[in-house]
Amino acid sequence: MRLIPIDKVQPGMVLGKTLYREEDGKILLVKGTVLKYKYIERMKSFGFPYLYIRDPFSLEDEEIIQPIRDETKIKAVQVLKSAIQQVERNEEVNIKRIREVVVEVVDQILEDQRIAYSLLEMNSHDAYTYNHSVNVTILALLIGSYIGLSRDDLELLGVGAMMHDIGKTLIDPHILNKPARLDYQEFEIMKQHSRKGFEILKDKLPSFIPAHIALQHHEREDGSGYPRGITGSGIHRFSKIVAVADVFDAMTSNRIYQVARPPFEAIQEIAAECDQKFDRRVVRALSKVIAPFPIGSVLLFQNGLQGVVTFVSRIKCLVELMDGPSKGQRVDLYQMEDLQVAKVLGPV
């Protein structure tokens, strides 16, 4: 299986993973379709950056293990969009639908403890705010599951993570959608979203936790965060989880003013700020549930060889060597201590 940039996909290649339209979950192309030029052009029009392609030279295709099914992520985005529109119209937010989709996400995450979060997914581009909040929810629940939170706690964590940025709906859209970094005054306004989110959520649920996640997800261990500048002991443990998930997804996402960083680099940078900015236990859990090199990544090793990631989970990372005397051989990167990654060159 290969993850190939859409511009490099050729007619005759075989699709390795079913494609869905995000707005309604409609199937666009099913796994196993032999791609034609018109299919490829249509997928470009939908904004798909990559396609999974079957590798005819491999003995067998590895299963793509994902934290949640594509249909569930699409549903979560739709439910979140609806909640945001309700806030914009000054209507009552349907928290019941949020809770239902979070329960579905929790169910799927708990199905398989091999799951590792992979950045390069098949979804087409959508508004950053929606996908970011859903990604943060998935990451937070993977971290919470690894740490050992109870089922009830995971559901509360998931609701708070899904709604952590709901306060941004009350921020000036010109600031929210500015195609560049915010200046000081704009950032001060943006920082108000934490308190606004708290106000939206504080009376919507029997538990105070989701509202406090919205309030505290930008607080830091050393008191350098906002809005209150509280230190580690004053920050709720679920807020600490969402804080790490939020930063990781932001660092690994392409923005107009920022090029996405490879996940292994983002983890290293976050780990360097353990205890100062982030809770050490949470960061360690993040490093265990993230796929450091998503499927399709081309790796340059310190010995000068290159390889492509063909499968990744929490327990193994299979890499097919692309050159040298062992060309075509698959090795488990987690078991090869002498095979050190120097750089991620990108998708195939």
HELIX and SHEET records of a PDB file:
HELIX    1   1 ILE A    6  LYS A    8  5                                   3    
HELIX    2   2 TYR A   37  SER A   45  1                                   9    
HELIX    3   3 ASP A   70  GLU A   88  1                                  19    
HELIX    4   4 ILE A   95  GLU A  111  1                                  17    
HELIX    5   5 TYR A  128  ILE A  147  1                                  20    
HELIX    6   6 ARG A  151  MET A  162  1                                  12    
HELIX    7   7 ILE A  166  LEU A  170  5                                   5    
HELIX    8   8 PRO A  173  LEU A  176  1                                   4    
HELIX    9   9 TYR A  184  MET A  190  1                                   7    
HELIX   10  10 HIS A  193  LEU A  201  1                                   9    
HELIX   11  11 ILE A  209  GLN A  216  1                                   8    
HELIX   12  12 GLY A  232  GLY A  234  5                                   3    
HELIX   13  13 ARG A  237  MET A  251  1                                  15    
HELIX   14  14 PRO A  263  ALA A  271  1                                   9    
HELIX   15  15 ARG A  280  VAL A  289  1                                  10    
HELIX   16  16 LEU A  333  GLN A  335  5                                   3    
SHEET    1   A 2 ARG A   2  PRO A   5  0                                        
SHEET    2   A 2 TYR A  50  ILE A  53 -1                                        
SHEET    1   B 2 LEU A  19  TYR A  20  0                                        
SHEET    2   B 2 ILE A  27  LEU A  29 -1                                        
SHEET    1   C 5 ARG A 330  ASP A 332  0                                        
SHEET    2   C 5 CYS A 317  LEU A 321 -1                                        
SHEET    3   C 5 GLN A 306  VAL A 312 -1                                        
SHEET    4   C 5 SER A 297  PHE A 301 -1                                        
SHEET    5   C 5 VAL A 341  PRO A 347 -1                                        
END                                                                             
